[in-house]
């Protein structure tokens, strides 16, 4: 494709280094500190990997990852990635459109949402053993969000297989939403006819809405979302203004008629 | 107990307070150097800001522990308490300066809004403001001028300040983290110790 959202801002997007992308992560299964995932995720085995596809689909089942996605076309997309904590990165993902995967498994009439679930492997996940939050980590999208051409499943970064701390072997990437929506190390994809639960929304619904679209006008109760800092600029890196939908205005029509201060 | 405490007391008598000042002031440029040269990770601003805040909290705790240590353990570190308190203020000041200049990039409007709208920032700012009069009166002249009783009374403010600092730390986190909760527990414990009479007063001290 035309690399989706990178088209209108191609010149301004300078990707972070692979080292930055691999060393500063939120992946609570491996600990709550930013360097915990890089330090602890190495023991997770991602090959073989199975993904269960169920719910309102034509071809439900538990698939070996390669059988599920091996024939899909992988492309590179350079996306802004905006964390709800008011920092950001620019990441050159390798992956395919989620729509391709959903079309392959066949979405049944009546499905309105897609639910996702992260692996829970206590033996290699110290954060799971400490129960820092309720696991498994779950997330969800409305079906039209999931089918949007910007929404992808990533399997690599910079042309290399994805590091475990980034969500290997397969993770969601929804560039216009806060990073926590882009669920990592996916083991289950469920097509459903109701709004699925989402981990941070369950933990604190006032602070994290189901939609969690990047929106500089709707503040997190504990901090402003008007600006953020791009990781990698060093000690004197200035903040920049956060853009509506993280600079992907083409998704705005998904939310026509909705009050985004209510459905945040 | 005295076998351990006495040598420490003798040693402490010989150590001049400027050693404490130097020992705590030198790490500040060192941490900035580390942050500027990649030694604090790829997000050095946040790491540095947090490090300065944590050291400030640790200093407040050390300062609060000095009286109970003397009362209950016979350890006399009283001569360092003023230095510890002033250094805590310095670290809070650096922490705040990092927030204003490096973290918020001098976005005054956003900061002003945050100070009023975000309880954890409001609390942190109150704690900082409350430290100003304490730091400003941390000299012999002020003690003489105010009178020892009034001075001591005012400096009890450090208890709520430390507690507010720990609450500020807890509220920054996205989930209930152990570390900030431990800070608060220690501070509340030190407040509680004030109400426990010393061993001498109760006469239960073992003969040693």
Interface residues (C-beta under 8 A of the other chain):
Chain A: X19 X20 X23 X24 X28 X32 X34 X35 X85 X87 X132 X133 X203 X219 X221 X222 X223 X224 X226 X227 X229 X231 X232 X234 X235 X236 X237 X238 X239
Chain B: X32 X35 X36 X41 X42 X43 X44 X45 X46 X48 X102 X103 X104 X105 X107 X110 X113 X114 X117 X118 X119 X120 X171 X172 X173 X174 X175 X177
